[in-house]
Amino acid sequence: MLLKRSLAAVWHPCTQMKQHETLPLIPVAYAQGCWLYDFDGRRYLDAVSSWWVNLFGHANARINAALVEQLSRLEHVMLAGFTHEPVVELSERLSRLTGGALGHCFYASDGASATEIALKMSFHYWRNAGRPAKTQFVSLAGSYHGETIGALSVTDVPLFRDTYAPLLRKSGRVPSPDSRLAAPGESAWDFAGRCADGLEGYLEAHHHQTAALIVEPLVQGATGMSMYDAEYLRRAREICDRFEVHLIADEIMTGFGRTGTFFAHEQAEITPDFLCLSKGITGGYLPLSAVLTRDSIYGAFYDDALARGFLHSHSYTGNALACRAALATLDIFETDHVIDANRARAAAMNVRVEALARHPRVRDFRSTGMIWAFEVESDDPAIGRRIHEAALERELLLRPIGATVYFMPPYTMTDEEQALLVRRTLEIVESLG
Ligand SMILES: Cc1ncc(COP(=O)(O)O)c(C=O)c1O
């Protein structure tokens, strides 16, 4: 009944709705820890953290308690002309997590909006600085930065982009340092350097018009979990500095410990000019995104002239409940020493996945921090969907990207759940004809 009503009234995201004639929706009655439960007692292990947002399990007692407490005080107030404790504390704590290098924090509600904000801020900075010709952006081949028109302009995933190409702004593309593309015998580090040479060549020719380079640090998620060496980011930072081009780190997916450090860019020992955050920021509870930037960039907007200010806004900017969920999430990171604990969790998982990685049908098994990915060899263009369906039959929520299967589990996944995930995935790989 719920399924019928959903199909009659809800337009589901990232979905060709006709496919639901044969692939049923899954009604979720409630969720607890890493498990989603339907109304008939069936359960699914959330191995993709509900689109990469959930960090500490569903119905987390500590985040729940913080939200209940916040509800009794302030749910929301407009952030233009007003402020409140959760948004101030969150901005201070996020800034501290960048070592104070990024001193101001601007809020929105989803990842794509954070991308839009970073692009607009970068352009506007250069305009305020007397460099109005810097109107272009450059991104990596295979990049994904969201679905709105500006974010899609710097996205390079044909399935999402091609239909809307006539609507998009022209933007530059440079080679992806995806280490699978290295030449035989070439190390990931060497390949990252070679790709950085490509970026250098591009900016040599286009820096006058280029406001910013936008990258997903270390892992390009939506294109199929392409992973690359931190050397690329080190070189990109140096090249962007040399050519006076901003570096935007889109850590919407990679932030909050996903790649093994709190932010992925830490592994390159660099600081971006703009840092986009969302997804895990509220532990997967509420829509919230943030763009952090340097005080020197903030300062270029600070003026008597209204139009030199950043006049962008969203109604729910800095929502108090979402900020409180984010504070509770940061509290868990601190009290539970999550980054250290994840190192042990990842090491345990790396041992568990060995048989899967060695399977003759598995290609390019790779991992970074709390992300594991591989391709399944198959001629079937619908292999991803088949794996998704086979996983559901085995109580797993997997959502392959084409032939790329990945695990991006909540950090609270237990040893038993990890073992079950790997064992049943292996069964699925075995079962594919
Ligand atoms: C790197 C990256 N940037 C931006 C986005 C867009 O975020 P949202 O779906 O919240 O708009 C995503 C979402 O998957 C992402 O992975």
The ligand as an SDF file (V2000), in Angstrom:
LIG
                    3D

 16 16  0  0  0  0  0  0  0  0999 V2000
   31.9160   15.1260   -3.7840 C   0  0  0  0  0  0  0  0  0  0  0  0
   30.4730   15.5190   -3.8040 C   0  0  0  0  0  0  0  0  0  0  0  0
   30.1500   16.7940   -4.0170 N   0  0  0  0  0  0  0  0  0  0  0  0
   28.8650   17.2080   -4.0220 C   0  0  0  0  0  0  0  0  0  0  0  0
   27.8320   16.3080   -3.8210 C   0  0  0  0  0  0  0  0  0  0  0  0
   26.4150   16.7890   -3.8430 C   0  0  0  0  0  0  0  0  0  0  0  0
   25.8470   16.7490   -2.5780 O   0  0  0  0  0  0  0  0  0  0  0  0
   24.2550   16.7600   -2.4300 P   0  0  0  0  0  0  0  0  0  0  0  0
   23.7690   15.4530   -2.9940 O   0  0  0  0  0  0  0  0  0  0  0  0
   24.0040   16.8900   -0.9700 O   0  0  0  0  0  0  0  0  0  0  0  0
   23.7540   17.9250   -3.2100 O   0  0  0  0  0  0  0  0  0  0  0  0
   28.1330   14.9600   -3.6150 C   0  0  0  0  0  0  0  0  0  0  0  0
   27.0520   13.9740   -3.4340 C   0  0  0  0  0  0  0  0  0  0  0  0
   27.2290   12.7890   -3.6030 O   0  0  0  0  0  0  0  0  0  0  0  0
   29.4850   14.5530   -3.6220 C   0  0  0  0  0  0  0  0  0  0  0  0
   29.8410   13.2680   -3.4450 O   0  0  0  0  0  0  0  0  0  0  0  0
  1  2  1  0
  2  3  1  0
  2 15  2  0
  3  4  2  0
  4  5  1  0
  5  6  1  0
  5 12  2  0
  6  7  1  0
  7  8  1  0
  8  9  2  0
  8 10  1  0
  8 11  1  0
 12 13  1  0
 12 15  1  0
 13 14  2  0
 15 16  1  0
M  END
$$$$
